[in-house]
Amino acid sequence: MPENKHHQRFEFESLSIDHTSQEPLFRQLEGQLRSAIWEGYLSPNERLPSSRRLAMQLNIARNTVINSYEQLTTEGFLVSQKGSGTRVAQNLLHDTQTSQKANKNTVKQAVSFEVSTRFKKAINCFEYKQSTLSAKPFTPHIPAYQEFPSKHWAQLMGKQLRQTNQNWIEQTSSSGYYPLRQAISAYLGSARMIKTNADEIMITAGVQQAIELLAKLLIEPGDIVCFEDPAYMPAVAIFEMMGATIKFIPTDKHGLNVDYLKVSVKKAKLIYTTPANQFPLGTTLSQTRRHNLLEWTKHSGAIILEDDYNGEYRYHGRPLTTLYTMAPANTVIYLGSFSKLLFPALRLGYMVVPQTMMQPLAQLRWLLDRHSPPLEQMVLTDFINQGYFARHLRRMRTLYAERQEHLIKLVEQYLADYMTMPLLEGGLHLIAYLKTGLSEIDFLNACTQAKIDVSPVSKFCVDKTQHRGIIFGYAPYTKPAMTYAIKKLQKELVKL
């Protein structure tokens, strides 16, 4: 049922009258309205335009519309009430739904097309999974969005909407809302020790779009781009589609294996890395390897793409200095996002780039989708500047540390016979390592039976047999929910 009880949802611009036809005009109109109702395009209780308005729209006599409405009312398709206008009958709900289903099953002959070879190669890099409205334990890579201070966000948005100068209605710079870029610059300087300014910061629709923009701007077919193994495969896919040659570099408990990198790759265009919290293993790139990586870039000519994946969420010790801060000027591009820090639907991120790169990136962004929504950028600016952002991060660090500790204790108490789960210094997930004798496929089947959701590390690896780790997200799940899920999983594993 339409939420608005007083206005029709759409203009009926699809209606047409053929004045040259021998069929009476009221019959033409009657037939089109009947079909629209029967096929479900008009919903039960939906309001139709007044006879006067529809007659003016179709350039026909008002009595013609009245005759059509009266006939459809007689047949039970329409109801007319004083003060409520003419509406689609309520009791047609079952019939129209059935008709809609039948209509959808009547598929027109599909047009044959062939996707590009590059797309096929890229899409095989990762498993596409449509997001759901609510996640179940232990779906990874999701923040505690239920804890987001939506009340404060709504107040800030309402304030922007009430401004007399409603700038959010207008287009904004493709580089992003300048006050937001200033706020991010101030935050990076105080929290991440990154010295930058607003003219070096570009607002994007998350890290994924930043990667796409850089790939389209910088990559020629055949250029070498290096990735960690395991890797963030959606990023790999973007560079695959641009024709890049991908080189995978193994990782261990100290992060990216820079010695292997030096031996195997002499020249490269880019290297993508997650040094603060390796995706997905959660390890931190050691200081020694950070220095060695920066030394390698001097000889290889590569630009480092530093994705500060969950860099803000470190629960043991202080955050390590970023590569951007350690590196010579113009050798590192720093990527950040707000979707993991605040809530997933907030598709706002940023990148810190050399100032000379800003203009071509702005031109490219304008070409692709113009800019990110101005209203959300303005609200986020106020959210940062008024201290809500810093306060939320502090709350989440405490909460996530507690939930991380609780999950480890649950595994030790109920699942010690099947896996180990080492402590990680930060992030939103933990890695469980299966013990000998338990196959990954049997474990995943047990998770399915227990109605819990996890991800194998192998899906992010080049060699799918390389890791026996399982990713357990914990950030958005309460202690009782995690306890209940782990106990269910234990019952399924006992059956193996």
C-alpha positions in Angstrom: 0.0 0.0 0.0 1.4 3.4 -0.8 2.5 5.4 2.3 1.0 8.6 1.0 -2.8 8.4 1.3 -3.5 11.6 -0.6 -1.3 11.6 -3.7 -0.8 9.2 -6.6 2.6 7.7 -6.9 3.3 8.3 -10.6 2.1 10.3 -13.5 0.3 8.0 -16.0 2.4 9.0 -18.9 2.3 5.5 -20.4 -1.4 5.9 -21.2 -2.1 6.8 -24.8 -5.2 7.4 -26.9 -5.3 6.7 -30.6 -7.9 9.1 -32.1 -7.7 7.4 -35.5 -8.7 4.0 -34.1 -12.2 2.6 -34.6 -12.2 1.4 -31.0 -14.1 3.9 -28.7 -11.8 6.2 -26.7 -13.3 5.1 -23.4 -12.6 1.4 -24.3 -9.0 2.2 -25.1 -8.5 3.9 -21.7 -10.4 1.2 -19.9 -8.3 -1.6 -21.4 -5.0 0.1 -20.6 -6.0 0.7 -17.0 -7.3 -2.8 -16.6 -4.0 -4.3 -17.8 -2.0 -2.0 -15.5 -4.0 -3.2 -12.5 -4.0 -6.8 -13.6 -0.3 -6.9 -14.2 0.5 -5.3 -10.9 1.8 -2.0 -12.1 -0.9 -0.3 -10.1 -1.0 -1.5 -6.5 -4.1 -2.2 -4.3 -5.5 1.1 -2.8 -3.3 3.2 -5.2 -5.0 6.5 -6.1 -5.7 7.3 -9.7 -5.8 10.8 -11.1 -9.0 12.7 -11.0 -11.2 12.4 -14.1 -10.6 16.1 -14.9 -6.8 15.8 -14.6 -6.6 12.7 -16.7 -8.8 14.1 -19.4 -6.6 17.2 -19.7 -3.5 15.0 -19.8 -4.9 12.8 -22.6 -6.7 15.6 -24.4 -10.1 13.8 -24.3 -13.5 14.6 -22.8 -13.9 14.2 -19.1 -17.0 12.0 -19.6 -14.8 9.6 -21.5 -12.6 9.1 -18.4 -15.7 8.9 -16.1 -17.2 6.2 -18.3 -14.0 4.2 -18.1 -13.7 4.6 -14.3 -17.4 3.6 -13.9 -17.0 0.4 -16.0 -13.8 -0.7 -14.0 -15.7 0.1 -10.8 -18.5 -2.2 -11.9 -16.0 -5.0 -12.7 -14.4 -4.6 -9.2 -11.1 -3.2 -10.3 -11.7 0.3 -8.9 -13.5 1.8 -5.9 -14.7 5.3 -5.5 -15.2 7.1 -2.2 -16.1 10.7 -1.6 -13.1 12.6 -0.3 -10.8 9.8 -1.2 -10.9 9.8 -5.0 -10.8 6.7 -7.2 -8.5 3.9 -6.1 -7.5 0.4 -7.1 -9.6 -2.1 -5.2 -8.0 -3.7 -2.1 -9.3 -7.2 -2.7 -7.3 -7.5 -5.9 -4.1 -8.2 -3.9 -4.0 -11.9 -4.4 -5.0 -11.7 -8.1 -2.5 -9.0 -9.0 0.4 -10.7 -7.2 -0.4 -14.0 -9.0 -0.6 -12.1 -12.3 2.7 -10.3 -11.6 4.4 -13.6 -10.9 3.1 -15.0 -14.2 4.1 -11.9 -16.0 7.7 -12.2 -14.7 7.8 -15.8 -15.8 7.0 -14.8 -19.3 10.5 -13.9 -20.3 11.2 -12.2 -23.6 13.9 -13.8 -25.8 17.2 -12.7 -24.3 19.5 -10.6 -26.4 22.7 -12.5 -27.0 25.9 -10.7 -25.8 29.4 -11.7 -24.8 31.2 -10.1 -21.8 34.8 -9.1 -22.4 37.7 -11.4 -21.7 39.1 -9.0 -19.1 35.8 -9.0 -17.2 35.7 -12.8 -17.2 39.3 -12.9 -15.9 38.6 -10.2 -13.3 35.3 -11.6 -12.0 37.0 -14.9 -11.3 39.3 -13.2 -8.8 36.6 -13.0 -6.1 33.2 -14.3 -5.0 30.4 -11.8 -5.5 28.0 -11.8 -2.6 25.0 -9.4 -2.4 24.8 -7.5 0.9 22.0 -8.3 3.2 20.0 -6.0 5.6 21.2 -7.8 8.7 24.2 -10.1 9.2 24.4 -13.2 11.3 27.4 -14.4 13.3 30.2 -14.5 12.3 29.9 -12.6 9.0 33.2 -10.7 8.7 34.2 -7.2 7.6 31.2 -5.4 9.2 31.4 -2.8 12.0 29.0 -2.5 14.9 26.5 -0.4 12.9 23.9 -0.9 15.6 26.1 1.2 17.9 26.3 4.2 15.5 24.9 7.4 17.1 22.2 7.8 14.4 20.4 10.3 16.6 23.2 12.8 16.4 23.6 12.1 12.7 19.9 12.8 12.2 20.2 16.0 14.1 23.2 17.2 12.0 21.4 16.3 8.8 18.2 18.1 10.0 20.3 21.2 10.7 21.7 21.1 7.2 18.3 20.7 5.6 17.0 23.7 7.5 19.8 26.0 6.3 18.6 28.9 4.3 21.4 28.4 1.8 20.7 24.8 0.8 24.0 24.1 -0.9 23.4 20.4 -0.7 20.9 20.7 -3.5 23.7 22.0 -5.8 26.5 20.0 -7.4 29.8 20.1 -5.6 33.4 19.7 -6.6 34.3 16.3 -8.0 37.3 16.4 -5.7 34.8 16.6 -2.7 33.3 19.1 -0.3 36.2 21.3 0.7 35.3 21.6 4.4 35.2 17.8 4.6 38.7 17.6 3.0 39.9 20.1 5.6 38.3 18.1 8.5 39.9 14.9 7.2 43.3 16.6 6.9 43.0 17.8 10.5 42.0 14.3 11.7 44.9 12.6 9.8 47.4 15.0 11.3 46.3 14.4 14.9 45.4 10.7 14.8 47.6 9.2 12.1 50.6 11.5 12.1 50.0 12.3 8.4 51.0 15.8 7.4 48.8 16.8 4.5 46.3 19.5 3.5 42.9 19.6 1.9 44.3 20.2 -1.6 45.9 16.7 -1.5 42.7 14.9 -0.3 40.1 13.6 -2.7 36.7 12.3 -1.5 35.6 9.1 -3.1 32.7 6.6 -2.8 34.8 4.4 -0.6 38.2 2.7 -1.1 37.0 0.6 -4.0 36.3 3.7 -6.1 39.6 5.2 -5.2 41.3 2.0 -6.5 39.2 2.2 -9.7 40.1 5.9 -10.3 43.8 5.2 -9.8 43.8 2.1 -12.0 42.1 4.0 -14.8 44.4 7.0 -14.4 47.7 5.2 -14.1 47.6 1.8 -15.7 48.6 0.8 -19.2 48.0 -2.8 -20.4 50.9 -4.9 -19.2 51.9 -2.7 -16.3 53.0 -4.7 -13.3 50.9 -4.3 -10.1 52.0 -6.2 -7.0 49.6 -7.6 -4.3 49.9 -9.4 -1.1 48.9 -13.1 -1.0 46.3 -13.5 0.4 44.9 -10.3 -1.1 41.9 -8.0 -1.2 40.5 -9.6 -4.4 38.0 -6.9 -5.4 41.0 -4.6 -5.9 42.8 -7.2 -7.9 39.8 -7.5 -10.2 39.9 -3.7 -10.9 43.5 -3.9 -12.1 42.9 -7.1 -14.0 40.1 -5.3 -16.0 42.6 -2.5 -16.8 45.0 -5.1 -18.3 47.6 -5.0 -15.6 49.9 -7.9 -15.0 49.4 -9.0 -11.4 52.3 -10.2 -9.2 51.4 -11.8 -5.9 53.8 -11.6 -3.0 53.5 -14.0 -0.1 52.9 -12.9 3.5 53.7 -14.3 6.9 53.3 -13.3 10.5 55.5 -10.2 9.9 53.4 -9.1 6.9 54.5 -8.7 3.3 57.6 -10.8 2.4 59.8 -7.9 1.1 62.8 -10.2 0.5 60.7 -12.2 -1.9 59.5 -9.0 -3.5 63.0 -7.7 -4.1 64.1 -11.0 -5.8 60.9 -11.6 -7.9 60.0 -8.0 -9.0 62.5 -5.5 -10.3 60.2 -3.0 -11.9 56.5 -2.2 -11.2 53.9 0.5 -11.6 52.1 0.0 -8.2 52.1 -2.1 -5.1 48.9 -2.4 -3.1 49.4 -3.2 0.6 47.5 -3.2 3.9 50.4 -2.7 6.4 48.4 -1.7 9.5 46.1 -4.7 9.4 46.8 -7.1 6.6 43.7 -8.2 4.8 42.6 -10.8 5.6 45.2 -12.2 8.0 45.2 -9.3 10.4 49.0 -9.2 10.8 51.0 -5.9 11.0 53.9 -5.1 8.7 57.0 -4.9 10.8 59.1 -1.8 11.0 62.0 -3.5 9.4 60.0 -4.6 6.4 58.4 -1.1 6.1 61.9 0.4 5.7 62.8 -2.4 3.2 59.7 -1.8 1.2 60.3 1.9 0.9 63.9 1.1 -0.2 62.6 -1.3 -2.9 60.3 1.5 -4.3 63.4 3.6 -5.0 64.8 1.0 -7.4 61.5 -0.4 -8.8 59.8 3.0 -9.5 56.6 1.7 -7.9 54.0 3.8 -6.1 52.7 2.3 -2.9 48.9 2.2 -2.4 48.6 2.1 1.3 45.1 0.9 2.3 44.9 1.7 6.0 42.4 -1.1 6.5 41.1 -0.8 10.1 44.2 1.1 11.1 42.1 3.1 13.6 41.1 -0.1 15.4 44.2 -1.2 17.3 43.5 -2.6 20.7 47.0 -3.5 22.0 49.7 -0.8 21.8 49.7 2.4 19.8 49.1 2.5 16.0 52.3 2.1 14.0 53.5 5.0 11.9 52.0 4.9 8.4 54.1 4.3 5.3 52.8 7.6 4.0 54.5 9.3 7.0 57.8 7.4 6.6 58.1 7.7 2.8 59.7 10.4 0.6 57.1 12.8 -0.9 54.9 11.5 -3.8 55.8 7.8 -3.3 52.8 6.7 -1.3 49.0 7.2 -1.9 47.0 6.7 1.3 43.5 5.3 1.2 40.9 5.5 3.9 37.2 4.8 4.3 34.3 5.7 6.7 32.1 2.7 6.0 34.1 0.4 8.4 34.4 3.2 10.9 30.8 4.4 11.0 28.2 2.3 9.0 28.4 0.2 5.8 25.9 2.2 3.8 28.0 5.4 4.1 29.8 5.2 0.8 32.4 7.9 1.6 36.1 7.5 1.6 39.2 9.5 0.6 42.7 9.3 -0.7 45.7 11.4 -0.1 47.6 11.9 -3.3 50.3 14.2 -4.7 48.8 17.6 -5.4 49.8 17.3 -9.1 47.5 14.3 -9.4 44.4 16.0 -8.1 43.4 17.7 -11.3 43.4 14.6 -13.6 41.7 12.6 -10.8 39.0 15.3 -10.5 38.5 15.2 -14.3 38.2 11.4 -14.2 35.8 11.4 -11.3 33.6 14.0 -13.1 33.6 11.8 -16.2 32.5 8.7 -14.3 29.9 9.9 -11.7 30.5 13.7 -11.1 30.8 13.6 -7.2 29.7 12.0 -4.0 26.3 13.3 -2.5 26.9 16.8 -1.0 24.5 16.4 1.9 26.2 13.3 3.3 29.6 15.1 2.9 28.3 18.1 4.8 26.8 16.0 7.6 30.0 14.0 7.9 32.0 17.3 8.2 29.9 18.4 11.1 30.1 14.9 12.6 33.9 15.1 12.6 34.3 18.8 13.6 31.8 18.6 16.5 33.7 15.6 18.1 31.1 12.9 17.4 33.6 11.0 15.2 36.4 10.8 17.7 34.0 9.9 20.5 32.5 7.1 18.4 35.9 5.6 17.6 36.9 5.6 21.3 33.6 3.7 22.2 34.1 1.2 19.4 37.8 0.5 20.3 36.6 -0.5 23.8 33.6 -2.4 22.6 35.6 -4.3 19.9 38.4 -5.2 22.3 35.8 -6.7 24.7 34.1 -8.7 21.9 37.4 -9.9 20.5 38.4 -11.2 23.9 35.0 -12.8 24.4 35.2 -14.7 21.1 38.7 -16.0 21.9 37.5 -17.3 25.3 34.5 -19.0 23.6 36.7 -20.8 21.1 39.0 -21.9 23.9 36.1 -23.2 26.0 34.0 -24.9 23.3 36.0 -25.4 20.2 39.6 -26.1 21.4 39.5 -29.6 19.9 38.9 -28.3 16.4 40.8 -25.0 16.1 43.1 -22.4 17.6 42.3 -18.6 17.4 45.3 -16.4 18.1 44.9 -12.8 19.4 45.3 -10.1 16.8 46.3 -6.5 17.6 43.4 -4.9 15.9 40.8 -5.2 13.2 37.2 -6.4 13.0 37.8 -10.2 12.8 39.9 -13.1 14.0 41.4 -16.0 12.2 40.7 -19.6 13.4 43.2 -22.2 12.3 41.8 -25.7 11.8 43.5 -28.6 13.5 44.8 -31.6 11.6 42.1 -34.0 10.8 39.4 -31.5 10.2 38.9 -30.5 6.6 37.9 -27.0 5.5 34.9 -28.3 3.6 33.6 -30.3 6.6 34.0 -27.3 8.9 32.2 -25.0 6.5 29.3 -27.5 6.2 29.1 -27.6 10.0 28.8 -23.8 10.0 26.0 -24.0 7.4 24.1 -26.4 9.6 24.7 -24.2 12.6 23.3 -21.3 10.6 26.5 -19.2 11.1 28.4 -17.3 8.4 32.2 -17.4 8.1 34.7 -17.0 5.3 37.7 -19.1 4.5 41.0 -17.4 4.0 41.6 -19.5 1.0 39.0 -17.5 -1.0 41.5 -14.6 -0.9 44.6 -16.7 -1.9 46.1 -17.5 -5.2 46.9 -21.0 -4.1 43.6 -22.1 -2.5 45.4 -24.8 -0.5 47.8 -22.4 1.1 45.8 -21.5 4.2 43.5 -23.4 6.4 42.3 -20.3 8.2 38.7 -19.3 8.8 37.7 -15.7 9.2 35.4 -15.0 12.1 33.9 -11.5 12.3 33.0 -10.3 15.8 32.5 -6.5 15.7 28.7 -6.2 15.3 27.7 -9.2 17.4 26.8 -9.1 21.1 28.3 -11.5 23.6 25.1 -13.5 24.0 24.7 -13.8 20.2 28.3 -15.1 19.9 27.9 -17.5 22.8 24.8 -19.0 21.3 26.3 -19.3 17.8 29.5 -21.0 19.1 27.5 -23.5 21.1 25.5 -24.4 18.0 28.6 -24.8 16.0 30.1 -27.1 18.7 27.0 -29.4 18.5 27.4 -29.7 14.7 31.2 -30.4 14.9 30.6 -33.2 17.4 28.6 -35.0 14.7 31.5 -35.1 12.3 
